């Protein structure tokens, strides 16, 4: 549920799950998904802490990607964060993770004013129908097309 954009419902389920495990602070799934809920809600400091705890677990690649996204949104090491996300687009065997990396890079390219690259990445991402927030992603794609003077693309998206 959390990954489908239903973070409130997922958070309730996560809270119940926390009560059922012996040590929720060390359960890698709980730590990762709590960080993801914080990320989805815009609480990047808490999300960053949780994702850092998720490194070296079964969620390590996802955590690296979201940490890269947090860096790309803030004052972080842009070059390293960009390379992390780019590497996942180019070499991930997990198609959902690759798609999420396309979204991260697409948003970053939009913020940097590279609208052609943003449109390409966001189109590829949206075609896979994995977006937790399709309205926002479609808005970025439409605005990228608009900035490229592609009015038909802007209207379609």
C-alpha positions as CSV (number, residue, x, y, z in Angstrom):
1,X,0.0,0.0,0.0
2,X,2.8,2.4,0.8
3,X,4.3,2.1,-2.6
4,X,0.9,2.7,-4.3
5,X,0.6,6.2,-2.9
6,X,-1.6,5.1,0.0
7,X,0.9,6.1,2.7
8,X,-1.6,6.7,5.4
9,X,-3.1,3.2,5.1
10,X,0.3,1.7,4.8
11,X,1.5,3.6,7.8
12,X,-1.3,2.1,9.9
13,X,-0.4,-1.4,8.7
14,X,3.2,-0.7,9.5
15,X,2.3,0.5,13.0
16,X,0.4,-2.8,13.6
17,X,3.4,-4.8,12.3
18,X,5.7,-2.9,14.6
19,X,3.7,-4.3,17.6
20,X,4.1,-7.9,16.3
21,X,7.9,-8.1,15.9
22,X,10.3,-8.4,18.8
23,X,12.5,-5.5,17.9
24,X,11.0,-3.1,15.3
25,X,14.0,-0.8,15.5
26,X,16.2,-3.5,13.9
27,X,13.6,-5.0,11.5
28,X,14.9,-4.0,8.1
29,X,11.5,-3.9,6.4
30,X,10.0,-1.7,9.1
31,X,13.0,0.6,9.2
32,X,12.9,1.0,5.4
33,X,9.2,1.5,5.0
34,X,9.1,4.0,7.9
35,X,11.8,5.9,6.0
36,X,9.8,5.6,2.8
37,X,6.6,7.0,4.6
38,X,8.7,9.9,5.9
39,X,10.1,10.5,2.4
40,X,6.6,10.4,0.9
41,X,5.4,12.9,3.5
42,X,8.3,15.2,2.8
43,X,10.1,14.7,6.1
44,X,13.5,14.3,4.5
45,X,15.6,14.5,7.7
46,X,13.8,11.5,9.2
47,X,13.7,9.7,5.9
48,X,17.5,10.2,5.4
49,X,18.2,8.7,8.8
50,X,16.0,5.7,8.1
51,X,17.4,5.1,4.6
52,X,20.9,5.3,6.0
53,X,20.0,2.5,8.5
54,X,18.7,0.5,5.5
55,X,22.0,0.5,3.7
56,X,23.5,-3.0,3.8
57,X,20.1,-4.7,4.1
58,X,17.7,-6.2,1.5
59,X,16.6,-2.6,0.8
60,X,20.1,-1.3,0.2
61,X,19.7,-0.4,-3.5
62,X,16.3,1.3,-2.9
63,X,17.8,3.2,0.1
64,X,20.7,4.4,-2.0
65,X,18.4,5.7,-4.7
66,X,16.2,7.6,-2.2
67,X,19.3,9.0,-0.4
68,X,20.5,10.2,-3.9
69,X,17.1,11.8,-4.5
70,X,17.3,13.6,-1.1
71,X,20.7,14.8,-2.0
72,X,19.6,16.0,-5.4
73,X,16.7,17.9,-3.8
74,X,19.0,19.7,-1.2
75,X,22.5,20.8,-0.7
76,X,24.1,17.4,-1.0
77,X,26.8,15.9,-3.2
78,X,25.0,16.3,-6.6
79,X,27.7,14.5,-8.6
80,X,27.7,11.4,-6.5
81,X,23.9,11.4,-6.1
82,X,23.4,11.8,-9.9
83,X,25.8,9.0,-10.6
84,X,24.0,6.7,-8.2
85,X,20.7,7.3,-9.9
86,X,22.1,7.2,-13.4
87,X,23.8,3.8,-12.6
88,X,20.5,2.4,-11.5
89,X,18.8,3.5,-14.7
90,X,21.5,1.9,-16.8
91,X,22.3,-1.3,-14.9
92,X,19.5,-2.3,-12.4
93,X,18.1,-5.7,-12.9
94,X,15.0,-4.6,-10.9
95,X,12.6,-2.9,-13.4
96,X,10.7,-1.1,-10.6
97,X,13.9,0.3,-9.1
98,X,15.1,1.3,-12.6
99,X,11.8,3.1,-13.2
100,X,12.0,4.9,-9.9
101,X,15.5,6.0,-10.8
102,X,14.1,7.4,-14.0
103,X,11.6,9.4,-12.0
104,X,14.3,10.7,-9.7
105,X,16.5,11.7,-12.6
106,X,13.6,13.2,-14.5
107,X,12.6,15.4,-11.6
108,X,16.3,16.5,-11.2
109,X,16.6,17.3,-14.9
110,X,13.4,19.3,-14.8
111,X,14.7,21.3,-11.8
112,X,18.0,21.9,-13.6
113,X,16.3,23.1,-16.8
114,X,17.3,20.2,-19.0
115,X,13.7,19.7,-20.2
116,X,14.5,17.4,-23.1
117,X,16.2,14.9,-20.8
118,X,13.4,15.3,-18.2
119,X,10.7,14.6,-20.8
120,X,12.5,11.5,-22.0
121,X,13.0,10.1,-18.5
122,X,9.6,11.0,-17.2
123,X,7.9,9.5,-20.4
124,X,9.8,6.3,-19.9
125,X,8.8,6.2,-16.2
126,X,5.1,7.0,-16.8
127,X,4.7,4.4,-19.5
128,X,5.4,1.7,-16.9
129,X,2.4,2.8,-14.9
130,X,4.3,2.6,-11.5
131,X,3.8,6.2,-10.4
132,X,2.7,6.7,-6.8
133,X,1.7,10.3,-7.7
134,X,0.9,10.3,-11.5
135,X,-0.6,13.8,-11.4
136,X,2.6,15.3,-10.2
137,X,4.7,13.3,-12.6
138,X,2.4,14.1,-15.5
139,X,2.6,17.8,-14.5
140,X,6.4,17.7,-14.7
141,X,6.3,16.0,-18.0
142,X,3.7,18.5,-19.4
143,X,5.7,21.4,-18.2
144,X,8.9,20.0,-19.7
145,X,7.1,19.7,-23.0
146,X,5.8,23.2,-22.6
147,X,9.3,24.5,-22.0
148,X,10.4,22.7,-25.2
149,X,7.6,24.5,-27.1
150,X,5.9,21.2,-27.7
151,X,2.4,22.4,-27.1
152,X,0.8,19.1,-28.2
153,X,3.0,17.2,-25.7
154,X,2.2,19.7,-23.0
155,X,-1.5,19.4,-23.5
156,X,-1.5,15.6,-23.8
157,X,0.4,15.4,-20.5
